[in-house]
Amino acid sequence: MSAIKVHSYPANPRVAKAQIAAEYAKSEVTIPEGFQMGSTNKSADFLAKFPFGKVPAAETADGPLFESNAIAYYVAVKAGVLLGANAYEQAQVIQWLSVADNEVLPPISAWYYPLMGYAPMNEQAIKKAKEDCKKVLAVLDKALASKTFLVGERVSLADIVLSCTLLNLFTKLMEEKDREPFVHVLRWFQTCVNQPAFKRVLGNVSLCSVTMAPQAKPTPAAKPAVAAAAPAAAAASTNVDEDDEDAPKPKQKNPLDLLPPTKFNLEEWKRFYSNNDTRPTAIDWFWQNYDPEGYSIWRVDYKYNDELTLIFMTCNLVNGLFQRMDHLRKYSFGSMIIFGEDRKNEIHGMFIFRGKELPPQMEDVADFDSYTWTRVDIADPKMKELFNDYLAWDGDLEGKAFNQGKIFK
C-alpha cells in the first residue's frame, strides 16, 4: 500500500485516526509541511480536489478523500485490517464511527470550544454539555462492561476513532472526580492509548487533573464562523471540531523556531526513546546525536517536597505540570520521577529544551515557580550519568527510592 499524503494544519487530532490505523496497517501517512489554513485550502488547486476546502484532506493512489473517518477507513480497508472478522463486526465498526461523530463529539465540542475561545462562553450551554458528556459516557460504560475492545477481541477502527474523539475530554476537560463513575470506559481508553501503535502517534497520554482554563480569545480572523451565531447555538455547535475550514489559524512564528538550525531531531529522539530499550540503545543514540549548541538540559526539583502526601496526589501534580506545558511539547522532552512512598515522597526530573536558555514560555506555566530549574553541565560525568539514570528510571538516582516515572514528550 503506497503512502497517503494528508493535508492539515498542525496537531489536528483528527489526523491521528488515520496515522494510528496506518501503524496497524504497516503503511504510511505523511503530512506535508507548509500548509496554511485560510490560504492553501482556498487555492484553486486544493478546491479542485477537495471542494469543501476542509481538512484533513488526503491524496491517495486512488484519488482524493476528505472527512477524517473516511480517510482512516480507507487506510484500514486497503490493508484489510481493523474492520472486523465478519459482516456483523464490520457493521459494528461503522456503528461506532457514527456514534463517535453523532453522540460523543457534539457535547465535547460544546464544552471545549468556548474554553478555547472559538465559540462564545455560555455557562448554561457548557453546563448542559458537561451533563451530556456524562450521559454518553454512561452508555459507553455499560457497553464496555464485559469487553476489552468495542468490536471482537482486538483493536478495531472503532476503538481508534472513538478514543481519538474522547482525547480532549479525558486529557483537558474532565477531572478525576467526574471520571470516577465510568470505570469501564476509562479502562478501555487507557488500554487503547497505551497500545504501541497508539503511543507512536499520540505519545504518552495523561489524564486531566484540572479542567483547562478559558484561553485567550483568538482574533476575529481566526474564529470559526459559528462564533457569530447566537451564544447558546454556538456553544452547542457540532461543526466546529469536524474538519472545519475555519479551524484555528497558524499563530505567529514561535521564537524557538527562529533559532539557528540544529542537527538534533527532537521528534526522532522521542520516537527512538519510545521504541527501543533505554539502556544502552536509546542512551547511546542520544549522546551520538545530541547538539549542545541547539539544546540544553535542565534539572528540575520541586520546592515543596515536604508538603507532599499521597502518591496519587503527587502524580496528579506532575500530570498538571505536563498539561500546562502542552504548548512546549514540540520543543522539549522531560523525564519526571516520583520518589518515596505515601506521605514521604519527592518530585525531581530532567528536561531537554530547544535553545541554550529556558524557553520564555516556561514562565507562563502556572507551576513554573514551584520548581527549581538548574542547567545541567554535561561535561560533568556525574551529572551526565544522573541524566542517563533519569532517562532509564534506574541507576543510583542519588540514593532515592524510585516509585514511578512520567515522560513528557
N, C-alpha and C positions, 0 to 999 in steps of 0.2 A: 504493500500500500504506500503510495507516494505521500510526501509531506503535504500538509494542508496549511495554507497561509491565512491567518486570521487578522483582520484589521480591527483595531480598537484603541481607545485611549488607555493610558497606563493603569495597571492594577484593577482592571474591570473584573469583578469576581465571577461574572457570567462566562468569561473565557475559561475559567478554571474547570468548568464542566467538561469541555472538550479536551483540555490538557490532561485531566485525570483519566478520562476514557482512553486517550492515546497511550498513557502509561500501561494500561492493561492490554491494549491492542498492539503494543510494541511498534507503534507508529509515531509520527512526529507532528506536532502543531507548532508552527513558528509564528511569531508576532513581529512583523517588520517595524523598524524604528521610523520615527519621523512623522507618524500620524498626528494630525492636528484637528481636533474636534471643531467644527464650525468652518473649516476650510477644506481639508481633504475630503470629508464626506459631502461637501457641497459641489465638488468638481464634477464636470460633465462625464469624465471617465468613470468616476465612482458611481454616479447615479445611473449610468448605463447598465451597470452590473447589479446595483443594489438600489432600486428605485425609491425606497423609503428613506434613504440616507441615514440608516441606523446602524449601530454596531452592537455586538460583534458581527462582522461580515466576513465570510470565508470564501477563498478561492480554492477550488478543488479540481482534481483531474477531470471530473465530470461536469464542471460548471460552477457558477456562483451559488452561494447559500447564505441566507440571513436567518435570524432568530436563533438564540443560543441553544435551545433544546434540539432544534433541527440539526445544528452543526454537531453537537455531541452525539446525537442519534446516528448521523452519517458515519462518524468515526467508528461507532460500535457495530453498525450493520455491515460496513465494508470489511471489518476484521472478523465478523462472526462471533463476537463475544459480548457479554454483558446484557443480553436481551432475553434471557430465559431459556429453559430447556424444551418447552413445548408451546403450543398455541395459547394455552391458558396463561402461562407465565409471561409470555410476550404481551398479552393483553394487560396483565397486571402492571408490567413496566410502564406501558402507555398510561394506564390509570393513575399511577403515582406521579408521573410527569405532569399530568393535568392537575392533580391535587396540589402539587408544588406551586404552580402558577396561579391557580384559581382560588385556593383556600389558604395557603400558607403565606405566599408573598404579599398579598394586599394588606393584611394588618401589620406586618413587619414594616412595609414601606410607609404606612400611615404613621407609625411611631418614629421610624428612623429619619425620614426626610425632613420633617420640621426641625429636628435636632441638628441636622446638617446645614440648615438654612436654605434648603431647596424648595421648601413649601412653608407657608405661614404657620406660626405657632398658634395652636388652638387647643387649650388644655382639655376641653371636653372630648374633642376628637381623639387626642392622644390617650386619654383615659379609656375610651372605648376600644382603641386599637390594642392597648395592653390586655384588656379583658378578652378581646377576640383572639389574641395570640394564645392566651391560656386555654381557651375553648378548643382551638385547633390542636394544641399540644395534648390535651386530654384525649382527643380522638386518636392521635398518633400513638400515645402511650398505651392505649388499650390494644391497638393493632399490633404493637411490638411486644406485648406482654410475654408471649411464648415464642418469639422469633429472635434470631440473631440478626438477620437481614430482612428487608422488606419482601423480597421475592426469592423463593427457593432457599438453598443452603449456602449461597455465596454472594459476594458483592455483585450487584447489577447496576445498570444505568439509573434505576430508580433510586438507589442509595446515593449515587454520586450527585444527581440533580437535587434531591431533597436536602441532603446535608449541606450542599453549597448554598441553597436557598435559606437555610437556617443559620448560616455562618454569622451574619451581622447580629441576629437575635441573641445568640449564645456568647458571642465574644464582645459585644458592645452595648447591649441593651438590658438583658435580663440578669439580674443579680442572683446570687446563690439562694437566698431565701425564697425567691419566686420560682427558681428551677426545681426546688426540692420535691414537689409533688410528682414530677414527671421522670421518675427513676428509669423507666424502660427506654424512653426517648433519649435520655442522657447517656445511658449505657450504650445504646446503638450509635448515637452521634460520635461518642468518643472512640468506639470501636472503629468506625469508618475513618475518622480523621487521623487515626494512628496507624492505618494500613500504610505500608511503604509507598504505594503509588500515590496516595493522597498526600503524604508528607513531602514527597519530592516536588509537589506543586504548591501546596499550602504552607509548608514548613511546620513548625510546632504551633498548634492551635491552643491558646489559653482561654479558659472560660472567663467571662466578665466578672469582675469583683465589685465594680461600681459603675452604674449606668453613666454613659458618656454625657458630659455637659453640653448644652447648646453651643454650637460652633459659630464663629463669626459669619455674618450674613454675606453671601457672595455678591459680587457686583451684578447689576441688572442684566448685563450681557451674559452672565454665567448661569442665571436662574433658568430652571426648566419653565416651559410655557405654562405648566399647571399652576405656577406660583401666582399667576394673575387671576386665577379663579377665586370664587368665594372661599373664605377660610376653611369652613367645615369640609367642603367638597375637595379642596386642595389637599388638606391633611389626610383625607381618606383616599386619595387617588391611588389607583393601582398601576398607573402607566409610567410613573417617573423612573422606576428602577428597571423596567423591562426594555432593554436595548433602545434607550431613548436618544434621539438625535440631539436633545438639549441636555445631555448628561454633563457633569462638571467639566468645565473647560480647563485646559492645562494652565497651571499657575505660572507666575513669573519664575524665571530661572533661579534655582537654588544656588546660593553662593558656593556650596560644596561642589556643584557641577562645573564651576569655573576654575577650580584648582588645576594645576599642571597635570598632564596625563601621568598615569601610573601603570606599571606593569602588573601590579597585583589585582587580580579579578576577584572582588569580594563575593559575587554571586557564585562563581566557580568554586571558591573555597567553601561556601555554605553547602553546596551540593556534595562536594568531596567529603566534607566532615560528616554529613548525614549518611553517606552510602558506603563508608569504609571504616575499618577498625581504627580507633583513635590512636592507640599505640601499636606499632610505631608509624603506621601508614599515614594517617592524617597529619600527625605532628610533623613527620618528615616532610610531607608535601608543603605544609605551611611555611616552614623555615627555608625551604628551597625557593619559594615564590614570594615571600613577604617583602614589601617595599617600605622601609622606614622613612623614606622621603615623602611617600604618598599617604601613609597611615601612621597612627600612633596607638600605643597600647596603654590602657589605664586600669589601675586597681581601684575598686570601689568598696568602701566599708560603711555599713550602716552605723549611724552615730548613736542610736538609742537601743543597742542590743540588750541592755539591762532592763528595758521595758517590755521586751517580747515575752509572750506567754505560750499559747498553744501552737503547735507546729502548723496546723491547718490555717491559722490566722496569719502566721508568718508567710506561708505560701501565698495567701491572698495579697499580702503586702507586695511581694515580688511580682505577682501577676499584674497588680495595679500599676507598678512602675513600667512593666513591659507594655501594657495597654496605652499608657500615656506617652510612651516613646514611639508609638506606631509610625509617626511621620519620619522617624530616623532609621527605619529598617533598611532602606536602600543603602545607607551609609555606615552601618555599624553591625557588629556581631558581639554577643556577650554570653558569658557563662556565669551564672549566679549559683552559689551553693549555700544551702541552709545546713548549718552545723548544730549538733547537740540533740536535745530532746525537749519534750513539753516543759515549759517554764524555765528552761535553761538552754536557749538557742541563740544563734547569731546568723547574720547575713553578711557575706563577703563575695566578691566577684571580680572578674576581669572583663574588660571591654576593648574591642578594636574599633577605632573611629577613623573616618576619612579625614585627612589633614593632620598637621602636626600639633594642633591645639584641640581642646574640647570644642565641638561644634556649638556655636552660639545658640542654636535651637534647644540645646540641653537645658539652658537656663529658663526656658519656657515650660519645662516639665515640672509639675507641681511638687514632685518628690525630690527634685534636684538637691535642695538644701538639707535633706535628711541623710545625705550620704557624703562621705569624704572621697574626693576624686584625686588620685595621685598618679602621675605619669610613671610608667614602668621603664626602668633603664635596662634594655635588653642586652647591654654589654655586661651586665652583672650576671654571672652564671646562676647564682641562687635565685634571682628574680625570674630569669628565663625559665628555669626548671619549675618554679612555682606556677608560672603561666601555663606550662605544659600540664601540670597537675590539675589545674582548673579546667583545662580542655578535656582531660581524661577522667576527671572525678575520682582520681586515686592518687597514690603517692603520699608523701609526708603531710602536705597541706598544713604545715606549721603546727603539727600535732593536734589539730582539731578533729573532732569525730564527725565524719560525713553522715548526713541524714538523707538529703536528696538534692539534686541539681536541676536547674532550669536553663534552657538555652533561648537566647533572643536572636532571631535571625529572620 
